[in-house]
Amino acid sequence: MSDDEADPELLALLRQHLLGKPTLNTEPETRVLEDAEYVCDNSIDVALDMRSCKNAAATIYAKMQEKEYSPSTWSQHELHPKAKDESTVAFIFTMDLLNFSFWSEKPDAERFAISYRDKRWTGYWSLVAALQRALDEGIPITDSHFWQDEEECTLDVLRQVFKSTTDEEIPLLEERLVCLREAGTVLYQKYECSPVNLIKAAKGSAARLVNLLADDFACFRDEHKFETRRKPIRILKRAQILVADVWAAFEGKGYGEFRDIDKITMFADYRVPQILNTMGCIAYSPPLDFTIRDKKEIRSGSSREIQMRACSIWCVELIRREIKKAHPEAEVNAILIDFFLYDTIKEIEAAGKESVPHHRTRSIWY
Ligand SMILES: Nc1nc2c(c(CN[C@H]3C=C[C@H](O)[C@@H]3O)cn2[C@@H]2O[C@H](COP(=O)(O)O)[C@@H](O)[C@H]2O)c(=O)[nH]1
């Protein structure tokens, strides 16, 4: 929130006490969905195809039912933490601080990979494996005191945490150390060094937790200028996926209990746009399509990149609405649709059946 904007919650309280007026709805909002719709309405390089979205909604719902997709699916993944306690909150906070930019242009055998539990992990899973391995080796990688200790938490120690089975290092290693340092400092200054206190400060609101992350931590503030619009477009991918991971890991209870969890949108990364494009739900202009197919980098913060990310968010929202229209009783939100789409494109990738590449943008945002 910029300095010249008063806190809406404070305004509501003043209005109630000074004017005796009924309080406005002071439930926090993230503005991500309205910004996504705005970009979509003003996009020329990305468009949604409603017929494909309707078909996708039916297919996605059927497969999610078949696979019994629910918040508990999260903990069933081999590497995800299972304990329903503070250690899992700390793990998820650390993980989603660093949950970005794993893609590589090297052949599969030469790309950055982590060896853990006799398996080779790449992409997002290389991050989870590296954190689990570090904890097994006694490195307190999920402890914010450690992140602040410049003697202990050095670039070389982080290099060891992400030691690859190949010659390729994890992308943006230095940026990852900056994220840890900054988060450690903010947690020390505002939350007594504990991510649990951050969750408590959200008072049961997923939207408020997203806003706290974006307001207090620069490395979660995934918002960008778009064309001539004065206010930045809020995408907040890692802030939102952090809230979603906590909700899923705790299955909507304890630390994962959020009364407004359905305000969380799809997470605008480089995988879900790929499967939405593969399914025909989002279409690209010829120049953008050629750029993606040629695996050329697209600048972080560029109009085309913002259009792809925001239109993907709006596309998943339309798919969610289609599913709810056809199945009012369905317990499906943007999070579960997103998780399902990510896991599906990873299965397609593992089977060597990708028909279009994911887009290449190097940044700390996703
Ligand atoms: N939209 C969305 N983006 C996701 C995930 C996940 C993993 N979530 C797990 C938790 C529950 C689910 O069931 C998943 O098993 C990672 N990513 C993002 O993708 C990129 C990594 O891609 P690759 O290098 O190919 O692994 C990177 O930006 C990363 O931040 C997701 O779920 N949704």
The ligand as an ORCA input file, in Angstrom:
! r2SCAN-3c Opt
* xyz 0 1
  N       0.930    -22.700    -10.397
  C       1.702    -23.555     -9.718
  N       3.039    -23.411     -9.781
  C       3.783    -24.304     -9.083
  C       3.242    -25.343     -8.323
  C       4.338    -26.033     -7.758
  C       4.305    -27.273     -6.919
  N       3.185    -27.300     -6.027
  C       2.944    -28.612     -5.434
  C       2.040    -28.480     -4.287
  C       0.834    -28.950     -4.570
  C       0.754    -29.389     -5.955
  O       0.088    -30.635     -6.022
  C       2.195    -29.505     -6.411
  O       2.624    -30.831     -6.257
  C       5.490    -25.384     -8.182
  N       5.116    -24.365     -8.970
  C       5.924    -23.407     -9.725
  O       6.226    -24.026    -10.978
  C       7.559    -23.694    -11.361
  C       8.387    -24.953    -11.242
  O       8.101    -25.767    -12.364
  P       9.121    -26.975    -12.633
  O      10.505    -26.333    -12.774
  O       8.635    -27.634    -13.894
  O       9.033    -27.874    -11.398
  C       8.025    -22.639    -10.365
  O       7.583    -21.369    -10.791
  C       7.253    -23.048     -9.116
  O       7.082    -21.970     -8.203
  C       1.826    -25.470     -8.270
  O       1.240    -26.354     -7.617
  N       1.111    -24.554     -8.991
*
